[in-house]
């Protein structure tokens, strides 16, 4: 078998694998991330973004609520989104909630740049890097939303 045939065989195998399992793996991986990171917020000092999330929620709610309660509400919301994705619930509201949450996770870029950057605008702190991975989740959520919307409109 020459290199071209081997390359084609690998390509065909990956296409079959991606077609059969890619979408399920995408939903499952995001669901697991949401479940995992949400669960960490129930335990003080376990989440690397705990302080930033608490400060952000505190600022966005005009300091009207206890930070710990806000973190527990955030954690609960993350767990619900993660569970919905793991259970493959096809509601557009799950993705809307996810995108709303992701918008909130990016707000510290503007609210607390000193915590997000070591050397603005490109040198991210560890917490900033943790936040920037959310761009991938946003992109994946849009793919999920599109595929689910197409399935729903095809059934109508």
NUTOR-622499 format. One record per atom (N, C-alpha, C, O): residue number from 1; y, x, z; atom name. Coordinates in steps of 0.05 Angstrom, whole numbers, plus 5000, padded with zeros to 4 digits. Example, Ala and Ser with C-alpha at 12.3 -4.5 7.8 and 13.67 -1.06 7.14 Angstrom:
# NUTOR-622499
  lumvo  north  east    up  volo
      1   4886  5264  5156     N
      1   4910  5246  5156    CA
      1   4934  5264  5156     C
      1   4934  5285  5169     O
      2   4955  5257  5142     N
      2   4979  5273  5143    CA
      2   5001  5258  5157     C
      2   5023  5268  5161     O
This chain:
# NUTOR-622499
  lumvo  north  east    up  volo
      1   4977  5017  5000     N
      1   5000  5000  5000    CA
      1   5025  5018  5000     C
      1   5027  5036  5016     O
      2   5043  5013  4982     N
      2   5067  5029  4980    CA
      2   5089  5018  4999     C
      2   5085  4997  5011     O
      3   5111  5032  5001     N
      3   5132  5025  5020    CA
      3   5144  4998  5013     C
      3   5150  4982  5031     O
      4   5147  4992  4988     N
      4   5159  4967  4979    CA
      4   5141  4943  4987     C
      4   5150  4923  4997     O
      5   5115  4946  4983     N
      5   5096  4925  4991    CA
      5   5095  4921  5021     C
      5   5094  4899  5031     O
      6   5096  4944  5036     N
      6   5096  4942  5065    CA
      6   5121  4928  5074     C
      6   5121  4912  5092     O
      7   5144  4936  5062     N
      7   5169  4924  5070    CA
      7   5169  4894  5065     C
      7   5179  4878  5081     O
      8   5158  4886  5042     N
      8   5156  4857  5036    CA
      8   5138  4842  5055     C
      8   5144  4820  5063     O
      9   5116  4855  5062     N
      9   5097  4843  5081    CA
      9   5110  4839  5109     C
      9   5107  4818  5121     O
     10   5125  4859  5118     N
     10   5139  4857  5143    CA
     10   5160  4835  5142     C
     10   5163  4819  5160     O
     11   5175  4835  5120     N
     11   5196  4815  5116    CA
     11   5184  4786  5116     C
     11   5195  4769  5129     O
     12   5162  4783  5102     N
     12   5149  4756  5101    CA
     12   5139  4748  5129     C
     12   5143  4725  5137     O
     13   5128  4767  5144     N
     13   5118  4761  5171    CA
     13   5141  4753  5189     C
     13   5139  4735  5205     O
     14   5164  4768  5187     N
     14   5187  4762  5204    CA
     14   5199  4735  5197     C
     14   5207  4720  5215     O
     15   5199  4728  5171     N
     15   5210  4702  5163    CA
     15   5192  4679  5174     C
     15   5203  4659  5183     O
     16   5166  4683  5173     N
     16   5148  4662  5184    CA
     16   5152  4660  5214     C
     16   5154  4637  5224     O
     17   5154  4682  5228     N
     17   5158  4682  5256    CA
     17   5184  4669  5264     C
     17   5186  4653  5282     O
     18   5206  4677  5250     N
     18   5232  4666  5255    CA
     18   5233  4636  5249     C
     18   5245  4620  5265     O
     19   5221  4628  5228     N
     19   5221  4599  5220    CA
     19   5205  4583  5241     C
     19   5213  4560  5247     O
     20   5183  4594  5250     N
     20   5166  4579  5269    CA
     20   5177  4579  5297     C
     20   5175  4558  5311     O
     21   5188  4602  5307     N
     21   5195  4604  5335    CA
     21   5224  4611  5341     C
     21   5232  4610  5364     O
     22   5239  4618  5321     N
     22   5267  4628  5325    CA
     22   5284  4609  5340     C
     22   5298  4617  5359     O
     23   5285  4584  5332     N
     23   5303  4564  5344    CA
     23   5294  4559  5373     C
     23   5311  4557  5391     O
     24   5269  4556  5377     N
     24   5259  4551  5405    CA
     24   5265  4575  5423     C
     24   5274  4572  5446     O
     25   5262  4599  5412     N
     25   5268  4623  5428    CA
     25   5298  4625  5434     C
     25   5306  4634  5455     O
     26   5315  4616  5415     N
     26   5344  4616  5419    CA
     26   5351  4598  5442     C
     26   5366  4605  5460     O
     27   5342  4573  5441     N
     27   5348  4554  5462    CA
     27   5336  4563  5489     C
     27   5349  4561  5510     O
     28   5312  4573  5488     N
     28   5299  4582  5513    CA
     28   5313  4605  5525     C
     28   5317  4606  5550     O
     29   5321  4625  5509     N
     29   5334  4648  5520    CA
     29   5361  4641  5533     C
     29   5368  4652  5554     O
     30   5376  4624  5520     N
     30   5402  4616  5531    CA
     30   5397  4600  5557     C
     30   5411  4603  5576     O
     31   5377  4582  5556     N
     31   5370  4566  5579    CA
     31   5362  4584  5603     C
     31   5371  4579  5625     O
     32   5347  4605  5598     N
     32   5339  4623  5619    CA
     32   5363  4639  5630     C
     32   5365  4642  5654     O
     33   5380  4647  5613     N
     33   5404  4661  5621    CA
     33   5421  4643  5639     C
     33   5430  4651  5661     O
     34   5425  4618  5631     N
     34   5440  4599  5647    CA
     34   5427  4594  5674     C
     34   5440  4594  5695     O
     35   5401  4590  5674     N
     35   5386  4586  5699    CA
     35   5389  4610  5717     C
     35   5395  4607  5741     O
     36   5384  4633  5707     N
     36   5384  4658  5722    CA
     36   5412  4663  5734     C
     36   5415  4667  5759     O
     37   5433  4663  5717     N
     37   5460  4669  5727    CA
     37   5470  4647  5745     C
     37   5485  4653  5764     O
     38   5462  4622  5740     N
     38   5470  4600  5757    CA
     38   5458  4603  5785     C
     38   5471  4600  5805     O
     39   5432  4610  5786     N
     39   5418  4613  5811    CA
     39   5431  4635  5828     C
     39   5433  4633  5852     O
     40   5439  4657  5815     N
     40   5451  4679  5830    CA
     40   5476  4671  5846     C
     40   5481  4682  5867     O
     41   5490  4652  5835     N
     41   5515  4643  5848    CA
     41   5511  4628  5874     C
     41   5529  4624  5890     O
     42   5486  4620  5879     N
     42   5480  4607  5905    CA
     42   5476  4627  5928     C
     42   5475  4619  5951     O
     43   5474  4652  5920     N
     43   5469  4673  5940    CA
     43   5492  4693  5940     C
     43   5496  4707  5920     O
     44   5507  4694  5962     N
     44   5530  4712  5963    CA
     44   5523  4741  5956     C
     44   5503  4752  5964     O
     45   5540  4753  5939     N
     45   5539  4781  5931    CA
     45   5516  4787  5912     C
     45   5509  4811  5908     O
     46   5503  4767  5900     N
     46   5482  4772  5881    CA
     46   5492  4772  5852     C
     46   5482  4786  5835     O
     47   5513  4756  5847     N
     47   5524  4755  5820    CA
     47   5546  4775  5816     C
     47   5564  4777  5832     O
     48   5544  4792  5795     N
     48   5565  4811  5790    CA
     48   5592  4799  5783     C
     48   5613  4812  5785     O
     49   5591  4773  5775     N
     49   5616  4760  5768    CA
     49   5626  4740  5790     C
     49   5644  4725  5785     O
     50   5613  4741  5813     N
     50   5619  4722  5834    CA
     50   5649  4722  5842     C
     50   5661  4701  5843     O
     51   5660  4746  5848     N
     51   5688  4747  5857    CA
     51   5706  4737  5834     C
     51   5725  4722  5839     O
     52   5702  4747  5810     N
     52   5719  4738  5788    CA
     52   5716  4708  5782     C
     52   5736  4695  5777     O
     53   5692  4698  5784     N
     53   5688  4669  5779    CA
     53   5702  4653  5801     C
     53   5715  4633  5795     O
     54   5700  4662  5826     N
     54   5713  4648  5848    CA
     54   5743  4649  5845     C
     54   5757  4629  5849     O
     55   5754  4672  5839     N
     55   5783  4675  5835    CA
     55   5793  4658  5812     C
     55   5814  4645  5814     O
     56   5778  4658  5790     N
     56   5785  4642  5767    CA
     56   5785  4612  5773     C
     56   5804  4598  5767     O
     57   5764  4603  5785     N
     57   5762  4574  5793    CA
     57   5784  4567  5812     C
     57   5796  4545  5810     O
     58   5789  4584  5831     N
     58   5810  4579  5851    CA
     58   5837  4576  5837     C
     58   5853  4558  5843     O
     59   5843  4594  5818     N
     59   5869  4593  5804    CA
     59   5870  4568  5786     C
     59   5891  4554  5785     O
     60   5848  4562  5772     N
     60   5848  4539  5753    CA
     60   5850  4512  5768     C
     60   5858  4492  5756     O
     61   5842  4512  5793     N
     61   5843  4487  5809    CA
     61   5867  4487  5828     C
     61   5868  4471  5847     O
     62   5886  4505  5823     N
     62   5911  4507  5839    CA
     62   5906  4510  5869     C
     62   5921  4500  5885     O
     63   5885  4525  5876     N
     63   5878  4532  5904    CA
     63   5873  4507  5921     C
     63   5877  4508  5945     O
     64   5864  4485  5909     N
     64   5860  4460  5923    CA
     64   5833  4457  5936     C
     64   5829  4440  5954     O
     65   5814  4474  5929     N
     65   5787  4471  5938    CA
     65   5777  4498  5949     C
     65   5787  4519  5942     O
     66   5757  4496  5966     N
     66   5744  4520  5977    CA
     66   5729  4535  5955     C
     66   5715  4523  5939     O
     67   5733  4561  5953     N
     67   5720  4577  5932    CA
     67   5690  4575  5932     C
     67   5678  4573  5911     O
     68   5678  4574  5956     N
     68   5649  4573  5957    CA
     68   5638  4547  5945     C
     68   5618  4547  5931     O
     69   5652  4525  5951     N
     69   5644  4499  5940    CA
     69   5647  4500  5909     C
     69   5630  4490  5895     O
     70   5669  4512  5900     N
     70   5673  4514  5871    CA
     70   5650  4531  5858     C
     70   5640  4524  5837     O
     71   5643  4552  5871     N
     71   5621  4569  5861    CA
     71   5595  4553  5860     C
     71   5579  4556  5841     O
     72   5589  4538  5881     N
     72   5565  4521  5881    CA
     72   5565  4500  5859     C
     72   5545  4495  5847     O
     73   5589  4488  5854     N
     73   5591  4469  5832    CA
     73   5587  4483  5805     C
     73   5573  4472  5788     O
     74   5598  4506  5802     N
     74   5594  4522  5778    CA
     74   5565  4528  5774     C
     74   5553  4525  5753     O
     75   5552  4538  5796     N
     75   5524  4545  5795    CA
     75   5507  4520  5787     C
     75   5488  4522  5771     O
     76   5513  4497  5799     N
     76   5499  4472  5793    CA
     76   5502  4465  5764     C
     76   5482  4457  5751     O
     77   5526  4467  5753     N
     77   5531  4461  5725    CA
     77   5515  4480  5707     C
     77   5504  4471  5687     O
     78   5515  4505  5714     N
     78   5500  4525  5698    CA
     78   5470  4519  5699     C
     78   5456  4520  5678     O
     79   5460  4511  5722     N
     79   5432  4504  5724    CA
     79   5425  4479  5707     C
     79   5404  4478  5694     O
     80   5443  4460  5707     N
     80   5438  4436  5691    CA
     80   5438  4442  5661     C
     80   5421  4432  5646     O
     81   5457  4458  5653     N
     81   5457  4466  5624    CA
     81   5432  4481  5617     C
     81   5419  4476  5597     O
     82   5425  4500  5634     N
     82   5400  4516  5630    CA
     82   5376  4499  5629     C
     82   5359  4503  5611     O
     83   5373  4481  5647     N
     83   5350  4463  5648    CA
     83   5349  4445  5623     C
     83   5327  4441  5612     O
     84   5372  4435  5615     N
     84   5372  4418  5591    CA
     84   5363  4434  5566     C
     84   5349  4424  5549     O
     85   5372  4459  5564     N
     85   5363  4476  5542    CA
     85   5334  4482  5543     C
     85   5320  4481  5523     O
     86   5324  4488  5567     N
     86   5295  4494  5570    CA
     86   5278  4470  5564     C
     86   5256  4472  5553     O
     87   5288  4446  5571     N
     87   5273  4421  5566    CA
     87   5278  4411  5538     C
     87   5267  4391  5529     O
     88   5295  4426  5523     N
     88   5301  4420  5495    CA
     88   5313  4392  5492     C
     88   5307  4377  5473     O
     89   5331  4385  5511     N
     89   5345  4360  5509    CA
     89   5366  4363  5487     C
     89   5382  4381  5487     O
     90   5365  4345  5468     N
     90   5381  4348  5443    CA
     90   5408  4334  5445     C
     90   5417  4324  5424     O
     91   5420  4332  5467     N
     91   5446  4319  5470    CA
     91   5469  4337  5462     C
     91   5470  4360  5469     O
     92   5487  4326  5446     N
     92   5511  4342  5439    CA
     92   5527  4348  5464     C
     92   5543  4368  5464     O
     93   5525  4332  5485     N
     93   5540  4336  5509    CA
     93   5531  4362  5524     C
     93   5547  4374  5538     O
     94   5506  4369  5520     N
     94   5497  4394  5532    CA
     94   5512  4418  5520     C
     94   5521  4435  5534     O
     95   5514  4418  5494     N
     95   5528  4439  5480    CA
     95   5558  4438  5485     C
     95   5571  4458  5488     O
     96   5569  4414  5487     N
     96   5598  4411  5494    CA
     96   5603  4423  5521     C
     96   5622  4438  5525     O
     97   5585  4417  5541     N
     97   5588  4428  5567    CA
     97   5585  4458  5567     C
     97   5600  4472  5581     O
     98   5566  4468  5552     N
     98   5562  4497  5549    CA
     98   5588  4510  5538     C
     98   5597  4531  5548     O
     99   5599  4499  5517     N
     99   5623  4510  5504    CA
     99   5647  4509  5522     C
     99   5663  4527  5523     O
    100   5649  4487  5537     N
    100   5671  4485  5557    CA
    100   5668  4506  5578     C
    100   5688  4520  5585     O
    101   5644  4510  5588     N
    101   5638  4530  5608    CA
    101   5645  4558  5597     C
    101   5657  4575  5610     O
    102   5636  4563  5572     N
    102   5642  4589  5560    CA
    102   5671  4594  5557     C
    102   5681  4617  5560     O
    103   5687  4574  5550     N
    103   5716  4577  5549    CA
    103   5727  4586  5576     C
    103   5744  4603  5578     O
    104   5716  4573  5597     N
    104   5724  4581  5624    CA
    104   5716  4610  5631     C
    104   5731  4624  5644     O
    105   5693  4619  5621     N
    105   5684  4646  5627    CA
    105   5702  4667  5613     C
    105   5703  4690  5622     O
    106   5715  4659  5592     N
    106   5733  4678  5578    CA
    106   5761  4677  5588     C
    106   5777  4695  5581     O
    107   5768  4658  5605     N
    107   5796  4655  5615    CA
    107   5805  4680  5631     C
    107   5829  4685  5631     O
    108   5787  4694  5645     N
    108   5797  4718  5660    CA
    108   5809  4740  5642     C
    108   5823  4757  5651     O
    109   5802  4739  5616     N
    109   5815  4758  5597    CA
    109   5845  4756  5599     C
    109   5859  4776  5596     O
    110   5855  4731  5604     N
    110   5884  4727  5605    CA
    110   5894  4724  5634     C
    110   5916  4731  5640     O
    111   5876  4713  5652     N
    111   5884  4709  5679    CA
    111   5882  4734  5697     C
    111   5899  4738  5715     O
    112   5862  4750  5692     N
    112   5857  4773  5709    CA
    112   5850  4798  5692     C
    112   5828  4809  5695     O
    113   5868  4806  5674     N
    113   5861  4828  5656    CA
    113   5855  4854  5671     C
    113   5839  4871  5661     O
    114   5866  4858  5694     N
    114   5862  4882  5710    CA
    114   5833  4884  5720     C
    114   5823  4906  5725     O
    115   5819  4861  5722     N
    115   5790  4861  5730    CA
    115   5772  4864  5706     C
    115   5749  4872  5708     O
    116   5782  4857  5682     N
    116   5766  4856  5658    CA
    116   5767  4882  5643     C
    116   5747  4890  5630     O
    117   5789  4896  5644     N
    117   5793  4920  5629    CA
    117   5796  4945  5646     C
    117   5808  4943  5668     O
    118   5786  4967  5637     N
    118   5792  4993  5650    CA
    118   5815  5006  5634     C
    118   5832  5019  5645     O
    119   5814  5002  5607     N
    119   5835  5013  5589    CA
    119   5840  4992  5568     C
    119   5828  4992  5546     O
    120   5858  4973  5573     N
    120   5863  4951  5554    CA
    120   5872  4962  5527     C
    120   5884  4983  5526     O
    121   5866  4948  5506     N
    121   5851  4923  5504    CA
    121   5821  4928  5497     C
    121   5807  4908  5493     O
    122   5812  4952  5495     N
    122   5785  4957  5486    CA
    122   5766  4967  5507     C
    122   5741  4964  5505     O
    123   5776  4979  5528     N
    123   5759  4991  5549    CA
    123   5752  4970  5570     C
    123   5768  4966  5588     O
    124   5729  4958  5568     N
    124   5721  4937  5587    CA
    124   5709  4949  5612     C
    124   5695  4969  5611     O
    125   5715  4936  5634     N
    125   5700  4942  5659    CA
    125   5672  4931  5656     C
    125   5666  4917  5637     O
    126   5656  4936  5676     N
    126   5628  4925  5675    CA
    126   5629  4895  5675     C
    126   5614  4882  5661     O
    127   5647  4883  5691     N
    127   5650  4854  5691    CA
    127   5660  4844  5664     C
    127   5652  4823  5655     O
    128   5678  4859  5652     N
    128   5688  4851  5625    CA
    128   5666  4852  5605     C
    128   5664  4834  5587     O
    129   5648  4872  5606     N
    129   5625  4873  5588    CA
    129   5607  4849  5593     C
    129   5596  4837  5574     O
    130   5603  4842  5618     N
    130   5587  4819  5626    CA
    130   5598  4794  5614     C
    130   5583  4777  5604     O
    131   5625  4792  5613     N
    131   5638  4768  5601    CA
    131   5635  4768  5571     C
    131   5630  4747  5559     O
    132   5638  4791  5558     N
    132   5639  4792  5529    CA
    132   5612  4784  5516     C
    132   5612  4777  5493     O
    133   5590  4787  5531     N
    133   5565  4778  5520    CA
    133   5565  4748  5514     C
    133   5548  4738  5499     O
    134   5584  4734  5526     N
    134   5586  4705  5522    CA
    134   5594  4698  5493     C
    134   5589  4676  5485     O
    135   5605  4717  5479     N
    135   5611  4712  5450    CA
    135   5585  4706  5435     C
    135   5585  4690  5417     O
    136   5564  4720  5442     N
    136   5538  4715  5429    CA
    136   5528  4688  5437     C
    136   5517  4673  5420     O
    137   5531  4680  5462     N
    137   5522  4654  5471    CA
    137   5537  4632  5457     C
    137   5526  4611  5449     O
    138   5564  4635  5454     N
    138   5580  4616  5440    CA
    138   5570  4613  5411     C
    138   5567  4590  5401     O
    139   5566  4635  5398     N
    139   5556  4634  5370    CA
    139   5529  4620  5368     C
    139   5525  4603  5350     O
    140   5511  4626  5386     N
    140   5485  4614  5387    CA
    140   5487  4584  5392     C
    140   5472  4568  5381     O
    141   5505  4576  5410     N
    141   5509  4548  5417    CA
    141   5518  4532  5392     C
    141   5510  4509  5388     O
    142   5535  4545  5376     N
    142   5544  4532  5352    CA
    142   5521  4528  5332     C
    142   5520  4508  5318     O
    143   5504  4547  5330     N
    143   5480  4545  5313    CA
    143   5462  4522  5323     C
    143   5453  4505  5307     O
    144   5458  4520  5349     N
    144   5442  4499  5361    CA
    144   5455  4472  5356     C
    144   5441  4453  5348     O
    145   5481  4470  5360     N
    145   5495  4445  5356    CA
    145   5493  4436  5327     C
    145   5487  4412  5322     O
    146   5497  4454  5308     N
    146   5495  4448  5280    CA
    146   5467  4437  5272     C
    146   5464  4417  5259     O
    147   5447  4452  5281     N
    147   5419  4443  5275    CA
    147   5413  4416  5287     C
    147   5401  4399  5274     O
    148   5421  4412  5312     N
    148   5416  4386  5325    CA
    148   5431  4364  5312     C
    148   5421  4342  5308     O
    149   5456  4369  5304     N
    149   5472  4349  5290    CA
    149   5460  4341  5263     C
    149   5460  4318  5256     O
    150   5450  4361  5249     N
    150   5437  4355  5223    CA
    150   5412  4338  5227     C
    150   5407  4320  5211     O
    151   5396  4344  5247     N
    151   5372  4328  5253    CA
    151   5380  4300  5259     C
    151   5367  4281  5250     O
    152   5401  4296  5276     N
    152   5410  4270  5284    CA
    152   5420  4254  5260     C
    152   5413  4230  5257     O
    153   5436  4267  5242     N
    153   5446  4252  5219    CA
    153   5424  4246  5199     C
    153   5426  4227  5184     O
    154   5404  4263  5197     N
    154   5382  4258  5179    CA
    154   5366  4233  5188     C
    154   5355  4219  5171     O
    155   5365  4229  5214     N
    155   5350  4206  5224    CA
    155   5365  4179  5220     C
    155   5353  4158  5220     O
    156   5392  4181  5217     N
    156   5408  4157  5215    CA
    156   5406  4144  5188     C
    156   5419  4123  5183     O
